[in-house]
Amino acid sequence: MSTDDRYDAIILGAGQAGMPLSRALAGAGWTVALVEREHLGGSCINEGCTPTKTMVASAEVAYLVKRAADYGVRTEDVHVDMATVRQRKRDIVHSFRSSNQRRIGSTENLDLLMGEGRFVEAHTVEVALNTGGSRRIAAVVGGGYVGVEFGQMFRRFGSQVTIVQRGEQLLSHEDADVAGAVADILTEDGVEVLLGADVTHAALAEGGRIELTFEDGDGQRAVSGSHLLVATGRRPNSDGLNLEAAGIETDGRGHIKVNGRLETNVPGVYALGDVKGGPAFTHISYDDYRIVRANLLDGGDASIEGRMVPYVVFIDPQLGRVGLTEKEARARGQAYRLARMPMDYVARALELDRPRGMMKALVDPETDQILGAAILGVEGGEIMAIVEVAMMGQLPYTALRDGIFTHPTLSESLNTLFSSFEE
């Protein structure tokens, strides 16, 4: 980029916040440069949600086909063709990526610069333009949502899988009963789950296998296998931005510090999506875009403070989560009533022969408002969304307890859940 290229806005990163924001600003008449060093769509389309959930869907089909006899359906010679699984994933990723390319390319006032951007000073950016068989997962280090999703998925593809988790439970942000139910499901599926296991060493062993050494309550032990997936979190892509030149502050892990309006300490410079830290979800990045758009284009005063952060762990059955966990409520001194029941109380889950999991919700005893819910069950994310809508509308829990839901559907389980308070 030459020194003559001036824009009303420069956006670094064409992810789930950067792309829609660039088009919104350009549509409002701003001249915009969108800088992306590799692929449009960010981690969601290219490395995260789209490819992983596409493969999770294939793994779920493999699981159901292997269970066909439970439904009275006889099958023979069932096997997984990983080459086709991967190609299906690549085709869907390419389709989404190409669609984004067309939308960006057809937007007036918007220049897409494929290259790596770095700050020269607070409002000046330099862009270096670009020039041109099945696996066996032996061990997964980390029991967060990435670890459990990949662990179950590759087990269903036929791999022997061990999850090695440093903490005393999987999914450390969840309540112990929910995390325990997830561990039980993975164990039932044939995944070995090792908790309280602190990894001390990883090395290539004889025959090219990987040996992972860890310490737990039984002393020092080891597991070995053909592949190792390290799913212990990630650092933000801020190292190459030369933030010091702009005077932009970061925390100890490299996340860019922002206020509730997503503005950095440098006026006129904003940070959206994963680079600012906090929940690393596509829908949160998109909400970041909505906040900045509302404030810059609509004269609003939108903020991330107090916003609801729903999410789904795409294991089978899904874990849908919204609002407070029980341990968060206790830490805040929030009074609550607890409603809880197993999924095998749900008629639709039994008819589908998929009754694994549990449902759990917290309610404010003074206001009857729903404080939070965890739905671990078939289509748990979709059931959770109903609870979220009730919370957004500030409906009392009795609206779901007494609501008329079609029988037999999964949603009618909310009648029973909100009638199942523990006293």
Helices and strands as residue ranges (DSSP letters): E 9-12, H 18-27, E 32-36, H 42-46, H 49-66, G 68-71, H 82-105, E 110-121, E 124-129, E 139-141, H 145-156, E 162-164, H 176-188, E 192-194, E 198-204, G 206-208, E 210-216, E 219-225, E 228-230, G 239-241, H 243-246, G 273-276, H 282-297, E 311-313, E 318-323, H 326-332, E 337-342, G 343-345, H 347-351, E 358-363, E 370-377, H 380-392, H 397-401, H 413-417, E 421-422
